[in-house]
Amino acid sequence: MSEISNPDIFGNSVEDKKSTEVSIYADEIQVVEDFSTSERWIYMGAIYEKINDPILEDLINIRYKKDLPDWEKYFQKNDANIHWHEIKDSLDRKHIVNRWLKYIYDDCLISRKIYFSLLGINIDNLNTEEFDYNQNFNSIYNRFFRSMLGFSLKKFFGENVTVKNIFHEEGQQMYHEYFEWHPIFRLNQDKYLNFHCDKIEFLPKSHRDDKRSNIIQLCDTLLGIFKDLHLGIDAGSYPKYKKEILDSEFVQSFFIKRLIRQPDNLRSRFSYHKRFNLSLFPKRKSEIGSLERRMNNYYEISAIKLNYEENKNQNRLFD
């Protein structure tokens, strides 16, 4: 007799539910140091695009302001590559970023098409001997990348999810023997997740080489914002336009006030609780088999210290 899954509250088995099909776009920030504590962090993020409710063409149209009749006149100004560390004093890049962030903000009140997760890993609270010494970064990244995707997919889309593609920005993961296939292999063992791909596809950094990289660039932007809020900035040498973005309504009133300070607000008119997830891990070091290892070891995101708020008027660079 075949195994019958437990019914949901409506009496439907998991198999009876229509699967949600998604593509995943991911990026990372490699090791950066919190100068106030000397702790080392890596960050990873992913944007989840529903196949039947795509966002790519929205981002392209917003990038080039295609709602304007003469948008082609400004094509060059709006064609800049968007990477958080390159925004610096580029007004054109700042405008593109602000339009994308406004798109996320407005989407929360209208279509609710955007889903993303951002995860910071405190390397100094890991037992690095548990990871491959010769491929330490990639070994750590592989494990937590898989965990982030598995948790987010089920939180956002429930118990019947089909992943059509996983895209990742080109980087050193391309040269790791396991990363391209191992996260999919492991995640596919979860009965609630189905993968219609067997390898992660790497996308170029430039949207000129592959238009899908627009989503990667948005992911890079969200990661950069999260990292700079968490680890802090130096107002004396921090790029003017990046600081203006961090002081924008999206970051101050939405990203900080809601996503960070009220992550579990189920009644918000922005309906973000099951569409966005911000996490930091682990808050304490633990040994295999210890009681601490079995406890929740995530930082309480609503209570974390944001160094940006504490040192934005100081002259130390945390970027």
RAPE-V142087 format. One line per field, one symbol per residue. phi: phi as a letter, one per 20 degrees, with the letter a starting at -180 (. if undefined). A space follows every 10 residues. Layout:
# RAPE-V142087
phi=???
This chain:
# RAPE-V142087
phi=.ffdfffefe nefgfffffe ecddccbbdf gcdeffcmfd ccccbbdddf febfdgffff ffgelffefd gffdgffedf fdcgfdflde ffffffgfff ffgfgfffec eleecbcccd deffdeeffe dfffcgffff fgffffffff ffgfffcndb cdeebcdcfg afffdefdfg cfgfgfffef fedcddbdbe eedffeffeb fffgfffffg ffffffffff eocdffcfgg ffffffeffg ffedfefdfe ecfdffdffe ldgdccbdbc beebebdgnf fffeefdeff ffdfeefgfe cfdddcede
